[in-house]
């Protein structure tokens, strides 16, 4: 069974990073399992352990989705993996800082910014 992308949550390989693009303004408990299964499925199919989630279009994230990210981070951490969040809106960034998640998951300005830093 090959990897499947949904219309609103897509993942693609860019160099050594898997970039998960989210085209939903709200990430709620309805998307938490799908977010986690998309990340896990891609990792299992490709062996990739370097991920960035492009959050530029997300205005709200709830605790269930934060929990899914933490679960995935703990899983890939065992393989020296990395998870970053790119393009967070100010309200999402504030929430992630309040929860302390930014001490474990780095925030970057944009996906493109990651590649600029590598040049």
C-alpha positions in Angstrom: 0.0 0.0 0.0 1.5 3.3 -1.1 1.5 6.5 0.9 -1.6 8.7 0.4 -1.9 12.4 0.7 -5.2 14.1 1.6 -6.2 17.4 0.0 -5.8 19.4 3.2 -2.8 17.6 4.7 -0.1 16.8 2.2 3.5 15.6 2.6 6.4 15.7 0.2 10.1 15.1 0.4 12.5 18.1 0.0 16.0 17.0 0.3 16.5 15.3 3.7 13.3 16.9 5.1 9.7 15.7 4.8 7.5 18.8 4.6 3.9 18.4 5.8 1.7 21.2 4.5 -1.5 21.9 6.3 -4.3 23.7 4.4 -6.8 24.1 7.2 -7.3 27.2 9.3 -8.2 25.1 12.4 -6.5 21.9 13.6 -8.8 20.3 16.1 -9.3 16.9 17.6 -11.0 15.9 14.3 -7.6 16.2 12.6 -5.3 15.0 15.4 -5.3 11.3 14.5 -5.0 12.0 10.8 -2.1 14.3 11.4 -0.3 11.6 13.4 -1.1 8.8 11.0 0.1 10.9 8.0 3.4 11.6 9.8 3.8 7.9 10.9 2.8 6.5 7.6 5.3 8.6 5.7 8.1 7.7 8.2 7.3 4.0 7.9 7.2 4.1 4.1 10.4 6.2 3.6 12.4 5.9 6.7 12.6 9.7 6.9 13.0 11.1 10.5 13.5 14.8 9.6 10.1 16.6 9.5 8.8 20.1 9.2 5.1 21.0 9.5 4.2 24.1 7.5 1.7 25.9 9.7 1.4 29.1 7.7 -2.3 28.6 7.0 -3.2 27.5 10.5 -4.9 30.0 12.8 -5.9 27.7 15.6 -4.5 24.4 17.1 -6.1 22.5 19.9 -4.5 20.3 22.6 -5.3 17.1 20.8 -3.2 18.2 17.8 -0.4 19.4 20.1 -0.5 16.0 21.7 -0.2 14.3 18.3 2.9 16.4 17.6 4.4 15.5 21.0 3.7 11.8 20.4 5.4 11.9 17.0 8.3 13.8 18.3 8.9 11.2 21.0 8.7 8.4 18.4 11.3 10.0 16.0 13.5 11.2 18.9 14.5 7.5 19.4 16.0 7.6 15.9 17.7 11.0 16.3 14.8 12.5 14.4 13.8 16.1 14.3 10.4 18.0 14.1 10.1 21.7 13.3 7.1 23.9 12.8 7.3 26.6 10.1 5.3 29.8 9.5 3.2 29.7 12.7 0.7 32.5 13.0 1.1 34.7 16.2 -1.9 33.1 18.0 -0.5 29.6 17.4 3.0 30.6 18.3 1.9 32.1 21.5 0.0 28.9 22.5 3.0 26.8 21.7 5.2 29.0 23.8 2.8 28.9 26.7 2.6 25.1 26.6 6.4 24.9 26.6 6.4 23.0 23.3 8.9 25.4 21.7 11.7 24.1 24.0 11.3 20.7 22.2 10.1 21.7 18.7 11.9 24.6 17.0 9.8 27.2 15.3 11.2 28.7 12.0 9.8 31.6 10.0 9.0 29.5 6.9 9.9 26.3 5.1 12.0 28.4 2.7 13.9 29.9 5.6 15.2 26.4 6.5 16.8 26.1 3.1 18.2 29.6 3.2 20.0 28.8 6.5 21.6 25.7 4.9 23.2 27.7 2.0 
